Amino acid sequence: MYVGSDVHKKNSNYTMVDGQGTEVEKGRFPTTCEGLNEFASELPEGAKVAIEASTSGIFVYEYLDEREIEVHLAHPVYVKPFAK
């Protein structure tokens, strides 16, 4: 399962897709420790998460990485075409 998250200061959005690229789920969570804890606990085992490199994105990256969730930072210039 692959998860792309658009991280913002107060709230973040995510889209989850399967190995064939089919959208499985969309959602939103508060960009807080509590919100991230709930988001992380609902991720399927082995999920790969990509987030845009930003100030808030670094916070989310570190939070997920500390919980041994595979997470990758993506350069904003290269993410923009996928967001459309």
Buried (B, 14 or more C-beta within 10 A) or exposed (E): BBBBBBBBEEEBEBBBBEEEEEEEEEEBBEBBEEBBEEBBEEBEEEBEBBBBBBEBBEBBBEBBEEEEBEBEBBEEEEBEEEEE
